[in-house]
Amino acid sequence: MLVGLAIVLLLVSGALYALAPHAPATPKQVADRTELDAYLSHLTDSGRPPGLSAVIVRDGHITYNNAFGMADGPRHFEATPDTVYHWWSMTKIPTAMAILQLQEQGRLHLADAVTTHLPWFEVEYPSSARPAITIRHLLQHTSGLPDTMPAMIGWVHYDDAGRNQTEVVRKHLPTFKKLSFEPGTRGVYSNLNYMLLGAIIEAASGDTYESYVTDHILQPLGMFHTAFVYTPGLAERASAGTLPIVHYYTPLLPALLDASALIRQRQGKLFWLNRVYVDATPSTGLIGSAPDVARFMLAYLGHGALDGRRILQPESIRLLTETAPIDGRGLGWVVGAMSGLQFLEHWGGGPGFATFMRLYPDRGLGIAVLANGTDLDRSGLADLLAMMELSR
């Protein structure tokens, strides 16, 4: 019965996606920033997404910082460069940096078995071989642990009360403890890897995950408009997430979470959503502005330092950047190439928001787009902005 219902929902979702209006195609190139602005304005006019902020850093400076469309259409708030969006999975990169900080402090090592820091960690192996899962495996998504999606969508909450990350992962691990493959043999993306890294940060630092990242990464970098909750200052700048009414997610909402609590109101072809949090903070939790993402990228491109404040040693940055990828992944980052030039990238996506940041370390270039729509052509936009900058 349940299998039949799932098949019906998938078929309905596919039909809705085929019938849904789509965003204008991303051009292969733009001649200059005037053409870029015209396209991004056209994109947000389509409502998919209704608003976005884009930022580019180059050679130690912010060289482009602009916003388009509506941060909150029903409330008549236009998007600005300082508008706040959920980062969602881009949060994994600060989490990875926190792990490297703790290695520098001698509180852990990437070769440590997870059980060294989390003695309660227990998994089921697919064969008689039982190699230890290490912190490096978690960082590279090579642990064999399955992803927590789509169940993770049901871990949404609407209050700003924090969730103890060690307790969260201990609660959910039994459901996902059966490994899909032997550790270190493949790379498959899993949010559970970074949930466990959050618990390891708590164990090694003696602090909560959120406090550690705030005190050791966000505040030192001057990222004062980024946090794990909507503070009063962030709330004033906050965009509202959206979901198209005709979308393949729509029929799945009642099965995954309380749609009546998620949806704030309908306007035209969009559902405008209430602010949400997801229990699994280390993989999804940050909320912030594009200029703060720029500061984060500048620190990374600056070999771990910004404005005289160092958060990582150059050796740790090189480790994150240059580690040989398995299945296209380094430590945290997806490692890719465009026209023979290597880049590091991470996307984010969750209820109502889509984001990405991409770095070209050899060219001192960083690009990020934060949007309040469920869909975004991340690869196309990243290529478009990178080609525009690299051709200058």
C-alpha positions in Angstrom: 0.0 0.0 0.0 2.7 2.5 1.0 4.9 1.6 -2.0 1.9 2.2 -4.3 1.2 5.5 -2.6 4.9 6.5 -3.1 4.8 5.6 -6.8 1.6 7.7 -7.2 3.2 10.7 -5.5 6.3 10.4 -7.6 4.3 10.2 -10.8 2.2 13.2 -9.7 5.3 15.1 -8.8 6.9 14.4 -12.2 3.8 15.6 -14.0 3.7 18.8 -12.0 7.4 19.4 -12.7 6.8 18.9 -16.5 3.8 21.3 -16.4 5.4 23.9 -14.2 6.7 27.2 -15.5 10.5 27.4 -15.6 13.0 30.1 -15.1 14.6 31.7 -18.2 17.5 29.7 -19.5 20.9 30.8 -18.1 23.0 32.3 -21.0 26.3 30.8 -21.8 28.0 34.2 -21.4 27.5 37.8 -20.8 29.5 40.6 -22.3 29.8 42.7 -19.1 28.1 43.4 -15.8 25.4 45.4 -17.4 24.3 42.3 -19.3 24.6 40.3 -16.2 22.4 42.6 -14.2 19.8 42.5 -17.0 19.7 38.7 -17.0 19.5 38.5 -13.1 16.7 41.1 -13.2 14.9 39.0 -15.8 15.4 35.9 -13.8 13.9 37.3 -10.6 11.0 38.8 -12.6 10.1 35.2 -13.5 9.7 34.4 -9.8 12.0 31.5 -9.9 13.6 32.7 -7.7 11.7 35.9 -6.8 14.9 37.4 -5.2 18.6 36.9 -5.0 21.9 38.5 -3.9 25.1 37.9 -5.8 28.7 38.8 -4.7 32.1 38.4 -6.3 35.5 38.7 -4.7 38.8 39.1 -6.6 42.3 39.6 -5.4 41.3 40.4 -1.8 38.4 42.7 -2.5 34.7 42.6 -3.1 34.3 43.6 -6.8 30.6 43.0 -7.3 27.8 43.1 -4.8 24.2 43.4 -6.1 20.7 42.2 -5.5 17.6 41.7 -7.6 13.9 41.1 -7.1 11.9 40.7 -3.9 13.1 39.4 -0.5 9.5 39.3 0.6 6.9 40.0 -2.1 3.7 40.1 0.0 5.4 42.5 2.4 6.9 44.6 -0.4 10.5 44.1 0.8 13.0 44.3 -2.1 16.2 42.2 -2.0 19.3 44.2 -1.2 23.0 43.2 -1.0 22.5 42.9 2.8 19.4 40.6 2.6 19.7 37.5 4.7 19.1 34.0 3.3 19.5 30.4 4.6 22.9 29.0 3.6 21.6 25.5 4.1 24.4 23.0 3.0 27.0 25.7 2.5 27.3 25.4 6.3 29.3 22.3 5.8 32.4 24.3 4.8 32.6 26.3 8.1 32.0 22.9 9.8 35.0 21.4 8.0 37.1 24.5 8.9 36.2 24.1 12.5 37.5 20.5 12.4 40.8 21.7 11.0 41.0 24.4 13.7 40.7 21.7 16.3 43.4 19.6 14.6 45.7 22.6 14.8 44.9 22.8 18.5 45.8 19.2 18.9 42.4 18.2 20.1 41.8 15.8 17.3 43.4 14.4 14.1 41.8 13.6 10.8 43.0 10.0 11.1 41.1 9.5 14.4 38.4 6.9 14.4 35.0 8.5 15.1 34.7 6.3 18.2 37.8 8.0 19.7 35.5 11.1 20.2 32.1 9.5 20.2 32.3 6.2 22.0 28.6 5.5 21.5 29.0 5.6 17.6 28.1 2.2 16.2 27.3 1.1 12.6 26.5 -2.0 10.6 29.0 -3.0 8.0 28.1 -4.5 4.6 30.7 -7.3 4.9 33.0 -9.0 7.4 35.6 -6.2 6.9 35.2 -3.6 9.5 37.6 -0.7 8.9 37.2 2.2 11.3 35.3 5.2 10.1 37.6 8.2 10.5 37.1 12.0 10.7 38.6 12.2 7.2 36.0 9.8 5.9 33.2 12.0 7.3 34.7 15.2 5.8 35.1 13.5 2.3 31.7 11.8 2.4 33.5 8.4 2.1 32.2 6.9 5.3 29.5 4.7 3.7 26.8 6.3 5.9 23.5 6.9 4.0 22.1 10.3 3.6 19.3 11.5 5.9 17.2 13.0 3.1 14.3 13.0 2.7 13.6 12.2 6.3 15.6 15.3 7.3 12.8 17.5 5.9 10.7 16.2 8.7 13.2 17.6 11.3 12.0 21.1 10.7 11.1 23.3 13.6 9.8 26.8 13.9 11.1 28.1 17.2 14.6 29.4 17.6 15.5 27.1 20.6 18.8 25.4 19.9 19.0 21.6 19.6 22.0 19.8 21.2 23.7 18.4 18.2 25.2 15.4 20.0 21.7 14.4 21.1 20.3 15.0 17.6 22.8 12.6 16.0 22.5 10.0 18.7 18.7 10.1 18.3 18.8 9.6 14.5 21.9 7.4 14.0 20.0 4.0 14.7 17.8 4.7 11.6 20.8 5.3 9.3 23.6 3.2 10.8 23.7 0.5 8.0 26.6 1.4 5.8 26.1 1.4 2.0 29.7 0.5 1.3 33.0 0.0 3.0 34.6 3.2 4.4 37.0 4.8 2.0 36.0 2.9 -1.1 33.5 5.4 -2.6 32.2 8.9 -2.1 28.5 9.5 -1.6 27.1 12.7 -0.2 25.5 12.3 3.3 24.3 15.0 5.7 24.8 12.5 8.5 28.6 12.8 8.0 28.4 16.4 9.0 26.0 15.9 11.8 28.6 13.6 13.3 31.3 16.2 12.7 29.2 18.6 14.7 29.0 16.1 17.6 32.8 15.6 17.3 33.3 19.4 17.5 31.3 19.4 20.7 33.2 16.5 22.2 36.6 17.9 21.3 36.0 21.6 22.2 33.7 21.2 25.2 31.4 23.8 23.7 28.2 23.6 21.7 28.7 23.4 17.9 26.9 26.7 17.3 28.9 28.6 19.9 32.2 27.1 18.7 31.6 28.2 15.1 30.3 31.6 16.1 33.3 32.3 18.4 36.1 30.9 16.3 34.9 31.6 12.7 32.0 34.0 12.3 33.1 36.7 14.9 36.8 36.7 14.1 36.0 37.2 10.4 33.6 40.1 11.1 30.6 38.1 9.8 28.2 40.0 12.0 25.2 39.4 9.8 25.4 35.6 9.9 24.1 33.3 12.7 22.3 30.1 13.5 19.1 31.8 14.5 17.1 34.9 13.3 18.5 37.4 15.7 16.6 40.8 15.7 19.3 42.2 13.4 19.0 39.3 11.0 15.2 39.4 11.1 15.2 43.0 9.9 17.1 41.9 6.8 15.5 38.4 6.3 14.1 37.2 3.0 11.2 34.8 3.0 11.6 31.4 1.3 9.3 30.4 -1.6 8.0 27.3 -3.3 6.2 27.4 -6.6 2.6 26.2 -6.3 3.1 23.9 -9.3 6.2 22.0 -8.4 7.3 18.4 -7.9 7.8 19.1 -4.1 4.2 20.2 -3.6 2.4 16.9 -3.3 5.2 15.5 -1.1 4.8 18.3 1.6 2.0 16.7 3.5 3.9 13.4 3.8 7.1 15.0 5.1 6.0 17.9 7.4 3.2 20.1 8.4 2.6 22.1 5.3 0.1 24.4 7.0 2.8 25.5 9.4 5.4 25.9 6.7 3.3 27.9 4.2 2.8 31.5 5.4 0.6 32.6 2.4 0.0 32.3 -1.3 0.7 35.1 -3.7 0.1 34.4 -7.4 2.1 31.3 -8.4 4.2 31.2 -5.2 3.9 29.9 -1.7 5.7 32.2 0.7 7.1 30.3 3.6 7.5 30.9 7.3 11.0 30.9 8.8 12.2 27.4 9.6 15.1 25.7 11.3 16.3 22.1 10.8 17.6 20.1 13.8 20.8 19.1 12.0 22.7 22.4 12.4 26.2 21.4 11.4 25.1 20.4 7.9 22.4 23.0 7.2 22.2 25.7 9.9 23.7 29.0 9.0 21.7 32.1 8.0 23.4 35.1 6.6 24.1 37.8 4.0 26.0 37.7 0.7 28.7 40.2 2.0 29.3 37.9 4.9 29.8 35.0 2.5 32.2 37.2 0.7 34.2 37.7 3.9 34.3 34.0 4.4 35.5 33.4 0.8 38.2 36.2 1.2 39.5 34.5 4.3 39.8 31.2 2.5 41.4 32.7 -0.5 43.7 34.7 1.9 45.2 31.4 3.1 43.1 31.4 6.3 43.4 35.1 7.3 41.3 38.3 6.8 42.0 41.8 8.0 44.8 40.6 10.2 42.8 37.9 11.9 43.8 34.3 11.2 41.3 31.5 11.6 43.4 28.7 9.9 47.0 28.2 9.1 47.9 28.1 5.4 48.8 24.4 5.8 45.2 23.6 6.8 43.8 25.6 3.9 46.1 23.7 1.6 44.9 20.4 3.1 41.2 21.4 2.5 42.0 22.6 -1.0 44.5 20.1 -2.3 43.4 16.7 -0.9 42.9 14.3 -3.7 39.2 13.9 -4.3 37.2 10.7 -4.3 34.2 10.9 -6.5 34.8 14.6 -7.1 35.1 15.6 -3.4 37.9 17.0 -1.3 37.6 17.8 2.4 34.1 19.4 2.4 34.4 20.9 -1.1 33.3 19.5 -4.4 36.4 19.8 -6.6 35.7 20.6 -10.3 37.2 22.3 -13.3 36.1 24.8 -16.0 38.3 25.3 -19.0 41.1 23.4 -17.3 41.0 25.7 -14.2 40.3 24.0 -10.9 37.5 25.3 -8.6 36.1 24.4 -5.2 32.3 24.6 -4.8 29.5 23.9 -2.4 25.8 24.2 -2.9 23.0 24.7 -0.4 19.3 23.9 -0.8 16.3 23.4 1.6 12.8 24.7 2.2 12.5 27.9 0.2 16.2 28.7 -0.5 19.0 27.8 -2.9 22.6 28.9 -2.6 26.1 28.3 -3.9 29.7 29.5 -3.5 32.5 28.7 -5.8 36.2 29.5 -5.4 39.1 29.6 -7.9 42.1 29.7 -5.5 44.7 30.0 -8.2 43.0 33.2 -9.5 41.9 34.7 -6.2 38.3 34.5 -7.3 35.2 33.7 -5.3 31.5 33.8 -6.4 28.4 33.3 -4.4 24.6 33.6 -5.1 22.0 33.4 -2.4 18.3 33.1 -3.5 14.9 32.8 -1.9 13.6 30.2 -4.3 13.5 26.4 -4.2 15.1 26.1 -7.7 18.3 27.7 -9.0 20.6 26.9 -11.9 23.6 26.9 -9.7 26.1 25.4 -12.2 24.9 27.6 -15.0 25.1 30.8 -12.9 28.5 29.9 -11.4 29.9 29.3 -14.9 28.3 32.5 -16.1 29.8 34.7 -13.4 33.2 32.9 -13.5 33.5 33.3 -17.3 32.6 37.0 -17.0 35.3 37.6 -14.3 38.0 35.4 -15.8 37.7 37.1 -19.2 38.2 40.6 -17.7 
